[in-house]
Amino acid sequence: MSKRRRREDEGREEAKEKRKHSMSIMVLRN
């Protein structure tokens, strides 16, 4: 149970990083 929860947390963190990355890319393009 805790293992699955940790994986979900990792996925959430990964999504956050991806969003941050795409945001910086958009900023660089402008």
Sequence and secondary structure as in RCSB ss.txt:
>XXXX:A:sequence
MSKRRRREDEGREEAKEKRKHSMSIMVLRN
>XXXX:A:secstr
 HHHHHHHHHHHHHHHHHHHHHHHHHHHH 
